Amino acid sequence: MPSFDITSDVDWVALINAVNVAGRHIGNRYDFKGTSARVELDEKNKVLTLYGDSEFQLGQVKDILFPEMEKKERESTKRLVPGRIETVSGNKVKQTLSIKSGIDQELGKKIVKLLKDSKLKVQAAIQGDAVRVSGAKKDTLQEAIALVRATIGDYPLKFGNYRD
């Protein structure tokens, strides 16, 4: 019986590359000379930290970082969960962005319910941080992929591990 997996893994190489490119852009910009504007990535804790002299400058750092992330991996900014803006020493600010990886239970249940309610002849099951979808025909699996892509647009999903 053909099947495939719906996952949502972070491409760490692309993310590191995007952070490095954004860091070079920030370092080269004239209006950022002598400021604390920078981006740091903590892979172990899955956190991006943005630093700036003001909230406006923090927004400018985001305007540099987010397009670089989108160039490297499509829809990668949708997996970021922004924290609150904190005042560091004096007038400097920082913001942490948590990086979500995998499909959590709530989203997995939403995908399974969506496929069951669609009346497609497929079975969906949550397996850890992935959802396995199986069906009798390849065409129904392709319809299931199209349905999930059209319905769930607020989180980056990957469809792979196809087995016949």
Buried (B, 14 or more C-beta within 10 A) or exposed (E): EBBBBBBBBBBBEBBEBBBEBBBEBBEEBEEBEEBBBBBEBEEEEBBBBBBBBEEEBBEBBBEBBBBBBBEBBEBBBBBBEEBEEEEEEEEBBBBBBBBBBBBEEEBBBBBBEBBEEBEBEBBBEBEEBBBBBBBEEEEBBEBBBEBBEEEBEEBBBBBEEEEE
